[in-house]
């Protein structure tokens, strides 16, 4: 799949295109997605059920079909053959079209190491190979995995973005210690399933959007700094040519603290967290 060496930088024919880059997708299929595996996608554009904006700076964007993504345990009878790789506008990672032994088609998240024609398996007896899905207890330490189940049978919930991977650190009885991409080390039950390998499109974070119009195609609207607003619109606003926000800590437009406040919910299973993620330096 795509690596960081496969990035195309635009020629600076206009100021907007200077240093704009794109991921090369020569191995991605140019055909339309399978109709039975897609559905209409009505974007909420940041609005809740009452129609009020609950997530700002979202709206517009190109029309897109939603691809129904499965995991191998939901795809019927193994083995599964990889038919092709496709671009998915709804996620950062690429997807793979697979066919089970009965001829039915499914979409899954595509790992980097898989290629067209590869055979994928799932279960306790599946070999430890890229793309295969096994219980965490059967995966050796030091290997990279993705699309982990938080509890047995909950399906793939975490580590699903482009280039993401989690590392199996150790096995302790019925549980395994897994290092997540955030740096957090968390305890997972050995019966939780995980897919072996690193997810595709690892060049995603190295791409420079370059121009505002490209961001609008993604459905992202302009963002105005609170410091540039007047005092009635934002707590950071106002002042006489002052670059400071004029308060002890940054705040949201509604006055809630924006930095340093813990956001993890109290009922989260903190007992399974062995080490918290490191705080980012600013």
Secondary structure, 3 states (H helix, E strand, C coil): CCCCCCEEECCCCCHHHCCCEEECCCCECCCCCCHHHEECCCCCCCECCCCCECCCCECCCCCCCEECECCHHHCCCCCEEEEEEECCCCCCCCEEEEECCCCCEEEEECECCCCCCCEECECCCCCCCCCCEEEHHHCCCCCEEECECCCCCCCCCECCCCCCCEEEEEEECCEEEEECCCCCEEEEECCCEEEECCECCCCHHHCCCCCHHHHHHCCECCCCCHHHCCCCCCCCCCCCCCCCCCCCCCECCCCCECCCCCCCCCCCCHHHEEECCCCCCC
